[in-house]
Amino acid sequence: MTKVLGLTGGIATGKSTVSRFLHQQGAVVIDGDLVARQVVAPHQPGLARLVAAFGPTILAPDGTLKRAQLGQMVFGHPAAEAKLNGILGPLIHQEIVWQLTQARQAGVRLVILDVPLLYEGGYETLCDAVMVVQVSAATQLRRLMARNGYDETTAHQRINAQWPLAKKAARAQVVINNEGSVAQTHHQVMAWLFQWLLPVWYN
C-alpha cells in the first residue's frame, strides 16, 4: 500500500533538509521544483508556450530558459504571474500525477510529495497527510537573506508571496519545528512517521 506524504513549508524554512532526510530513509521523493524545471526544458511544450506568452528574450543562446529574467518579468505583477501559472500549473500537475501513478504501480510504500506551493496548488488532495516545516518569522527572514543575498525588503516580498506559515500549519497533520539542530528536526520527523505509518502497515 502506497502512502503519500505532502511536504511543504515556507521559503527558507528548511523543507529541503527534511526532504533529503526522508529520501535517505528510503522514501521516493517527487520534487515539485524539479518537475517545474523539467516541463520547461528545451523542446518541451511548456517552454514553447512560455516563449509565445512572454517573448523570445526569455531564452538563452543555448535554448534554455532564462529563469531569473522570467522571474523578474512576473514577480510582483499579478497579471503576468497568473499567465505564468496558467501555462505551467496544468503541466506540472499532470507530471506529478503521472509520477505518483508510476510509484503506486511499482509498489512504493512511501512517496514524499515535496511541493513549495502544495496548498496554493491544491496538491493536498493527492496526499494522505501533510507535513509542514516551520520556523519563526525572524528566523525565516534571516535565513532567506543569508541564503539568497536579498535585502530585507526583497526578502519580505518573497515571503509574502506565499501563504503565511501559520495558515499552512493550521491545515497540516504535523508541523515540524526547524528552529533547532538538524538532529532535532530529524528526530521529530521520524517520531511522527513511526506513529503514522506503523498502524497502517502492520495492522
C-alpha positions in Angstrom: 0.0 0.0 0.0 1.5 3.4 -1.1 1.2 6.2 1.4 1.7 9.8 0.1 3.0 12.4 2.5 2.8 16.0 1.3 5.8 18.1 2.4 5.7 21.9 2.3 6.6 25.0 4.3 7.7 28.5 3.5 10.7 29.8 1.6 13.9 29.2 3.6 12.2 27.2 6.4 14.2 24.0 5.8 11.8 21.9 3.8 14.6 20.6 1.5 16.5 19.4 4.6 13.6 17.3 5.6 13.1 16.1 2.0 16.7 14.9 1.7 16.5 13.1 5.0 13.3 11.3 4.0 14.9 10.2 0.7 17.9 8.9 2.7 15.4 6.8 4.7 14.2 5.1 1.5 11.2 7.3 0.6 10.6 8.2 -3.1 10.5 11.9 -3.4 8.6 13.7 -6.1 10.2 17.1 -6.2 7.8 19.9 -7.4 10.7 22.2 -8.1 12.4 19.6 -10.3 9.2 18.9 -12.1 8.7 22.6 -12.8 12.2 22.7 -14.4 11.5 19.6 -16.4 8.4 20.9 -18.1 10.3 24.0 -19.3 13.3 22.1 -20.6 14.3 22.6 -24.3 11.9 21.0 -26.7 9.2 20.7 -24.1 5.7 22.2 -24.7 6.0 24.3 -21.6 8.9 26.2 -22.9 7.3 26.9 -26.2 4.2 28.2 -24.5 6.3 30.5 -22.3 8.1 31.9 -25.3 4.8 32.5 -27.0 3.4 34.3 -24.0 6.5 36.3 -22.8 8.6 36.6 -25.9 11.9 35.1 -27.1 14.0 37.3 -24.8 13.4 34.7 -22.0 15.6 32.2 -24.0 19.3 31.9 -23.5 21.5 31.3 -26.6 21.6 27.6 -25.9 17.8 27.4 -26.0 17.3 27.1 -22.2 15.0 29.3 -20.2 16.4 32.3 -18.5 14.6 31.6 -15.2 15.9 34.7 -13.5 14.8 37.0 -16.3 11.3 35.4 -16.4 11.1 35.8 -12.7 11.8 39.5 -12.9 9.1 39.8 -15.5 6.4 38.2 -13.5 7.2 38.7 -9.8 5.1 41.5 -8.3 2.9 41.6 -11.5 -0.3 39.8 -10.7 -1.5 39.5 -14.4 1.9 38.1 -15.5 2.0 35.7 -12.6 -1.5 34.5 -13.4 -0.4 34.0 -17.0 2.7 32.0 -16.0 0.7 29.8 -13.5 -2.0 29.2 -16.1 0.6 27.9 -18.5 2.8 25.8 -16.2 0.3 24.8 -13.5 -1.6 22.1 -15.6 1.7 20.7 -17.0 3.3 20.4 -13.5 0.1 18.8 -12.1 -0.1 16.3 -15.0 3.6 15.2 -14.5 3.2 14.9 -10.7 0.1 12.8 -11.1 1.9 10.6 -13.6 4.8 10.1 -11.3 2.5 9.2 -8.4 0.8 6.7 -10.6 4.1 5.1 -11.5 5.1 4.9 -7.9 1.9 3.2 -6.9 2.2 0.7 -9.7 5.7 -0.1 -8.6 4.5 -0.8 -5.1 6.4 2.1 -3.5 5.5 2.2 0.2 6.1 5.9 1.0 6.1 8.8 -1.5 7.0 12.3 -0.5 5.3 15.0 -2.5 7.7 17.8 -2.0 5.9 21.0 -3.3 6.6 24.5 -2.0 3.1 25.7 -3.0 1.4 22.5 -2.1 -1.7 24.2 -0.6 -1.7 27.0 -3.0 -1.8 24.5 -5.9 -4.4 22.2 -4.3 -2.0 19.2 -4.1 -3.1 18.3 -0.6 -5.9 16.3 -2.3 -3.3 13.9 -3.6 -1.9 13.3 -0.1 -2.8 11.0 2.8 -1.2 13.5 5.2 0.7 16.8 5.0 3.8 17.8 6.9 4.7 21.5 7.2 8.2 22.6 8.1 8.0 25.8 10.2 10.3 28.4 11.8 9.7 31.8 13.3 9.2 34.8 11.1 12.5 36.2 12.3 14.4 33.0 11.5 12.8 32.7 8.1 13.7 36.3 7.2 17.3 35.9 8.5 17.9 32.6 6.7 16.4 33.8 3.4 18.6 37.0 3.4 21.7 34.9 4.1 20.9 32.2 1.6 19.8 34.3 -1.3 21.7 37.6 -0.6 18.4 39.5 -0.5 17.9 42.8 1.2 15.2 42.9 3.9 12.6 44.4 1.6 13.1 41.8 -1.1 13.1 39.0 1.4 9.8 40.2 2.8 8.3 40.4 -0.7 9.3 36.8 -1.4 7.9 35.5 1.9 4.7 37.4 1.5 4.2 36.0 -2.0 3.3 32.6 -0.3 0.6 31.6 2.1 1.5 32.5 5.7 3.2 29.6 7.5 0.5 29.7 10.2 -2.2 29.1 7.6 -0.3 26.1 6.3 0.4 24.8 9.7 -3.3 25.0 10.7 -4.2 22.6 7.9 -1.4 20.1 8.3 -1.4 16.8 10.1 2.0 17.5 11.5 4.2 20.6 12.0 8.0 20.2 12.2 9.8 22.9 14.2 13.1 23.5 12.4 14.5 26.1 14.8 16.9 23.7 16.4 19.6 21.4 15.2 19.4 19.1 12.2 19.3 16.1 14.5 16.4 17.6 16.4 14.5 18.1 13.2 15.2 14.6 12.0 14.0 13.2 15.4 10.7 15.0 15.1 10.2 13.7 11.6 10.9 10.1 12.4 8.9 10.1 15.6 5.8 11.2 13.7 6.4 8.9 10.8 6.6 5.9 13.1 3.3 6.8 14.8 1.6 7.5 11.4 2.9 4.5 9.4 3.1 1.7 11.9 -0.6 1.2 12.4 -1.2 1.4 8.6 1.5 -1.0 7.5 1.4 -3.6 10.3 -2.2 -3.9 11.5 
